[in-house]
């Protein structure tokens, strides 16, 4: 068995198709046709991944994804949203709700299985226990803790991996494609716009401790992590200049 998956879809035919293929692939599968049914299933199981249809009776899959992320008991669950909506704004909305990936209908079962494996692989514990500290930001992989001073910084799994990669490669510029390869994996079918969404979420999480500006956008290239925060700007838009020291006047005896 590779893990457990909760399938939430109001179409019985699709539920049966997904359940059969996922079971044959070695996963334990539980199904629900709406959010109340999914909530009931969650009382008996803690899935590794939730496969959510966007359009559900009552509460939408995207709203449910946000609910899963906000609940400490289910915050660790990987989420893939499945939808017939292919517009960029819909993809972004799903990712910002907490989804790890977005799949449009109709989809290839082979591709969906590959995406599921990739998402679960990304959720696996980080290797290496070396503590990294930059500009007062401390990353402790062994304790799975990110902090600044005495304040812990809560990160979702993707932002956690993204920050770990940046902090172990400071002052280096990475394109979106390179970040996808290094953080998501080179066999993952994810659009480059996905990187922007997770960078924004990472910055928002770091802003609470004043570290949001460490993630710098390099126009036309990508992103990098500064080893020091940027210098404060003056009203004129320039960093303040350090005034040269003025020697004290020499006093001679009369």
DRENNUDREN-298654 format. One record per residue (C-alpha): x, y, z. Coordinates in Angstrom, 2 decimals, m for minus. Layout:
<x=X&y=Y&z=Z>;
...
# end
This chain:
<x=0.00&y=0.00&z=0.00>;
<x=1.26&y=3.47&z=m0.97>;
<x=m1.06&y=5.49&z=1.28>;
<x=m4.67&y=6.50&z=1.73>;
<x=m6.73&y=8.80&z=m0.49>;
<x=m10.10&y=10.45&z=0.08>;
<x=m12.05&y=10.98&z=m3.15>;
<x=m14.82&y=13.60&z=m3.02>;
<x=m16.93&y=13.81&z=m6.19>;
<x=m20.69&y=13.98&z=m6.68>;
<x=m20.54&y=11.95&z=m9.91>;
<x=m20.89&y=8.27&z=m8.99>;
<x=m19.32&y=7.12&z=m12.27>;
<x=m16.20&y=9.22&z=m11.72>;
<x=m15.98&y=8.12&z=m8.07>;
<x=m16.06&y=4.47&z=m9.10>;
<x=m13.51&y=5.05&z=m11.86>;
<x=m11.12&y=6.83&z=m9.50>;
<x=m11.62&y=4.34&z=m6.67>;
<x=m10.94&y=1.38&z=m8.94>;
<x=m7.80&y=2.81&z=m10.52>;
<x=m6.41&y=4.09&z=m7.23>;
<x=m7.03&y=0.75&z=m5.52>;
<x=m5.32&y=m1.08&z=m8.37>;
<x=m2.37&y=1.30&z=m7.97>;
<x=m2.01&y=0.25&z=m4.33>;
<x=m3.81&y=3.04&z=m2.47>;
<x=m6.43&y=2.68&z=0.26>;
<x=m9.44&y=4.63&z=m0.96>;
<x=m12.45&y=6.17&z=0.76>;
<x=m15.14&y=8.03&z=m1.19>;
<x=m17.73&y=10.71&z=m0.49>;
<x=m20.18&y=12.55&z=m2.75>;
<x=m20.22&y=15.84&z=m0.83>;
<x=m18.47&y=17.75&z=1.96>;
<x=m20.63&y=16.40&z=4.83>;
<x=m19.84&y=12.89&z=3.63>;
<x=m16.14&y=13.75&z=3.48>;
<x=m16.25&y=15.16&z=7.00>;
<x=m17.85&y=11.92&z=8.20>;
<x=m15.10&y=9.91&z=6.48>;
<x=m12.44&y=12.06&z=8.14>;
<x=m13.73&y=11.01&z=11.55>;
<x=m12.61&y=7.47&z=10.74>;
<x=m9.47&y=8.13&z=8.69>;
<x=m6.60&y=10.56&z=8.20>;
<x=m5.88&y=10.40&z=4.47>;
<x=m2.53&y=11.22&z=2.97>;
<x=m4.26&y=12.98&z=0.09>;
<x=m7.70&y=14.38&z=m0.73>;
<x=m8.85&y=14.40&z=m4.35>;
<x=m11.56&y=17.07&z=m4.52>;
<x=m13.94&y=17.94&z=m7.33>;
<x=m14.45&y=21.70&z=m7.53>;
<x=m18.22&y=21.55&z=m8.08>;
<x=m19.92&y=19.74&z=m5.19>;
<x=m23.44&y=19.96&z=m3.74>;
<x=m23.52&y=22.79&z=m1.20>;
<x=m19.91&y=23.56&z=m0.28>;
<x=m17.41&y=23.65&z=m3.17>;
<x=m14.22&y=21.61&z=m3.26>;
<x=m12.12&y=24.80&z=m3.12>;
<x=m13.93&y=25.98&z=0.01>;
<x=m13.44&y=22.53&z=1.54>;
<x=m9.72&y=22.68&z=0.69>;
<x=m9.47&y=25.92&z=2.65>;
<x=m11.33&y=24.25&z=5.53>;
<x=m8.91&y=21.31&z=5.55>;
<x=m5.92&y=23.66&z=5.64>;
<x=m7.30&y=25.68&z=8.55>;
<x=m7.96&y=22.62&z=10.74>;
<x=m4.89&y=21.40&z=12.62>;
<x=m6.08&y=17.79&z=12.35>;
<x=m6.13&y=17.87&z=8.54>;
<x=m3.60&y=20.61&z=7.70>;
<x=m1.06&y=17.94&z=6.68>;
<x=m3.34&y=16.34&z=4.08>;
<x=m2.18&y=16.81&z=0.48>;
<x=m4.88&y=18.22&z=m1.80>;
<x=m5.49&y=17.95&z=m5.53>;
<x=m8.46&y=19.83&z=m6.98>;
<x=m10.09&y=18.34&z=m10.09>;
<x=m12.21&y=20.64&z=m12.24>;
<x=m13.56&y=21.30&z=m15.69>;
<x=m12.50&y=24.93&z=m15.28>;
<x=m9.30&y=25.64&z=m17.17>;
<x=m8.99&y=29.43&z=m16.79>;
<x=m5.84&y=30.72&z=m15.12>;
<x=m7.85&y=32.57&z=m12.46>;
<x=m9.52&y=29.30&z=m11.43>;
<x=m6.18&y=27.50&z=m11.16>;
<x=m4.79&y=30.32&z=m9.04>;
<x=m7.89&y=30.37&z=m6.82>;
<x=m7.55&y=26.64&z=m6.14>;
<x=m3.84&y=26.89&z=m5.35>;
<x=m4.38&y=29.87&z=m3.07>;
<x=m7.08&y=27.94&z=m1.21>;
<x=m4.40&y=25.45&z=m0.17>;
<x=m4.40&y=22.91&z=m3.00>;
<x=m1.05&y=21.33&z=m3.88>;
<x=m2.02&y=20.71&z=m7.50>;
<x=m4.83&y=21.31&z=m9.98>;
<x=m6.05&y=18.90&z=m12.65>;
<x=m8.47&y=19.82&z=m15.43>;
<x=m11.13&y=17.53&z=m16.87>;
<x=m10.99&y=15.47&z=m18.96>;
<x=m7.79&y=14.01&z=m17.56>;
<x=m5.58&y=11.03&z=m18.26>;
<x=m5.64&y=8.49&z=m15.44>;
<x=m1.96&y=7.84&z=m16.03>;
<x=m1.16&y=11.54&z=m15.61>;
<x=m3.37&y=11.81&z=m12.52>;
<x=m1.57&y=8.89&z=m10.88>;
<x=1.77&y=10.53&z=m11.69>;
<x=0.60&y=13.79&z=m10.13>;
<x=m0.60&y=11.99&z=m7.00>;
<x=2.76&y=10.24&z=m6.61>;
<x=4.58&y=13.54&z=m7.10>;
<x=2.46&y=15.39&z=m4.52>;
<x=2.88&y=12.62&z=m1.95>;
<x=6.61&y=12.50&z=m2.63>;
<x=6.87&y=16.24&z=m2.01>;
<x=5.07&y=15.78&z=1.30>;
<x=7.66&y=13.25&z=2.48>;
<x=9.97&y=14.44&z=5.30>;
<x=12.94&y=16.54&z=4.26>;
<x=16.33&y=14.85&z=4.35>;
<x=19.15&y=16.36&z=6.32>;
<x=19.09&y=17.68&z=9.86>;
<x=21.47&y=20.62&z=9.50>;
<x=20.11&y=23.85&z=10.97>;
<x=20.32&y=26.87&z=8.65>;
<x=20.13&y=30.46&z=9.88>;
<x=20.06&y=33.57&z=7.71>;
<x=19.36&y=37.15&z=8.82>;
<x=17.77&y=35.92&z=12.05>;
<x=15.58&y=33.38&z=10.25>;
<x=16.21&y=29.87&z=11.60>;
<x=15.34&y=26.65&z=9.74>;
<x=15.52&y=23.42&z=11.78>;
<x=14.71&y=20.38&z=9.56>;
<x=15.03&y=17.86&z=12.40>;
<x=12.39&y=19.65&z=14.47>;
<x=10.54&y=20.71&z=11.30>;
<x=10.51&y=24.21&z=12.71>;
<x=10.99&y=27.65&z=11.17>;
<x=11.42&y=30.52&z=13.60>;
<x=12.70&y=34.03&z=14.13>;
<x=13.79&y=34.71&z=17.69>;
<x=11.19&y=33.13&z=19.94>;
<x=8.44&y=33.28&z=17.31>;
<x=7.54&y=30.21&z=15.25>;
<x=6.54&y=30.67&z=11.61>;
<x=3.82&y=28.33&z=10.35>;
<x=4.32&y=27.16&z=6.76>;
<x=2.43&y=24.80&z=4.51>;
<x=4.42&y=21.89&z=3.10>;
<x=5.22&y=23.44&z=m0.28>;
<x=6.32&y=26.76&z=1.22>;
<x=8.40&y=24.81&z=3.76>;
<x=10.29&y=23.00&z=0.99>;
<x=10.64&y=26.19&z=m1.01>;
<x=12.15&y=28.08&z=1.93>;
<x=14.50&y=25.19&z=2.69>;
<x=15.79&y=25.25&z=m0.87>;
<x=16.27&y=29.03&z=m0.83>;
<x=18.02&y=29.03&z=2.54>;
<x=20.45&y=26.33&z=1.44>;
<x=21.18&y=28.32&z=m1.76>;
<x=21.26&y=31.98&z=m0.65>;
<x=22.09&y=34.83&z=m3.04>;
<x=21.56&y=32.63&z=m6.08>;
<x=18.93&y=33.49&z=m8.70>;
<x=16.63&y=30.67&z=m9.79>;
<x=14.18&y=30.70&z=m12.66>;
<x=10.64&y=29.43&z=m12.14>;
<x=11.45&y=26.36&z=m14.23>;
<x=14.49&y=25.59&z=m12.07>;
<x=12.47&y=25.99&z=m8.86>;
<x=9.84&y=23.61&z=m10.24>;
<x=12.55&y=21.03&z=m10.94>;
<x=14.26&y=21.40&z=m7.57>;
<x=11.27&y=21.82&z=m5.25>;
<x=8.40&y=20.12&z=m7.07>;
<x=10.41&y=17.54&z=m9.02>;
<x=11.33&y=17.35&z=m12.70>;
<x=8.53&y=14.89&z=m13.55>;
<x=5.70&y=17.02&z=m12.15>;
<x=3.16&y=18.56&z=m14.53>;
<x=2.81&y=22.00&z=m12.92>;
<x=2.64&y=25.39&z=m14.62>;
<x=5.32&y=27.97&z=m13.86>;
<x=2.64&y=30.36&z=m12.55>;
<x=2.31&y=27.94&z=m9.62>;
<x=5.70&y=29.14&z=m8.35>;
<x=4.45&y=32.74&z=m8.13>;
<x=1.48&y=31.67&z=m6.00>;
<x=3.67&y=29.82&z=m3.50>;
<x=6.27&y=32.61&z=m3.42>;
<x=3.49&y=35.03&z=m2.50>;
<x=2.28&y=32.73&z=0.29>;
<x=5.83&y=32.29&z=1.57>;
<x=6.41&y=36.04&z=1.67>;
<x=3.14&y=36.57&z=3.53>;
<x=4.14&y=34.01&z=6.15>;
<x=7.57&y=35.62&z=6.60>;
<x=6.20&y=39.16&z=6.84>;
<x=4.98&y=38.51&z=10.39>;
<x=8.60&y=38.49&z=11.59>;
<x=9.86&y=41.11&z=9.14>;
<x=11.54&y=38.63&z=6.77>;
<x=9.20&y=38.90&z=3.78>;
<x=11.68&y=41.07&z=1.86>;
<x=14.35&y=38.36&z=1.97>;
<x=12.66&y=36.76&z=m1.05>;
<x=13.62&y=39.03&z=m3.94>;
<x=12.06&y=39.10&z=m7.41>;
<x=14.69&y=39.42&z=m10.13>;
<x=12.82&y=40.88&z=m13.09>;
<x=12.83&y=38.73&z=m16.18>;
<x=14.77&y=35.95&z=m14.44>;
<x=13.17&y=34.56&z=m11.28>;
<x=13.74&y=34.73&z=m7.52>;
<x=16.52&y=34.67&z=m4.98>;
<x=16.91&y=34.72&z=m1.20>;
<x=18.95&y=37.61&z=0.17>;
<x=21.44&y=36.78&z=2.91>;
<x=20.68&y=40.20&z=4.42>;
<x=17.45&y=42.23&z=4.36>;
<x=17.40&y=45.19&z=1.96>;
<x=18.44&y=48.56&z=3.36>;
<x=15.52&y=50.86&z=4.26>;
<x=14.52&y=53.35&z=1.58>;
<x=14.28&y=57.12&z=1.99>;
<x=11.41&y=59.24&z=0.69>;
<x=13.48&y=59.89&z=m2.43>;
<x=13.54&y=56.15&z=m3.13>;
<x=17.21&y=55.65&z=m2.34>;
<x=18.91&y=53.81&z=0.45>;
<x=20.26&y=56.27&z=3.03>;
<x=23.91&y=57.17&z=2.59>;
<x=26.27&y=56.84&z=5.48>;
<x=27.74&y=60.24&z=6.33>;
<x=31.53&y=60.30&z=6.57>;
<x=32.97&y=60.78&z=10.01>;
<x=34.02&y=64.38&z=10.74>;
<x=37.22&y=64.79&z=12.68>;
<x=36.98&y=66.89&z=15.83>;
<x=38.74&y=70.27&z=15.51>;
<x=42.23&y=70.29&z=16.91>;
<x=42.72&y=72.62&z=19.83>;
<x=46.23&y=73.89&z=20.41>;
<x=47.49&y=75.35&z=23.61>;
<x=48.05&y=79.12&z=23.50>;
# end
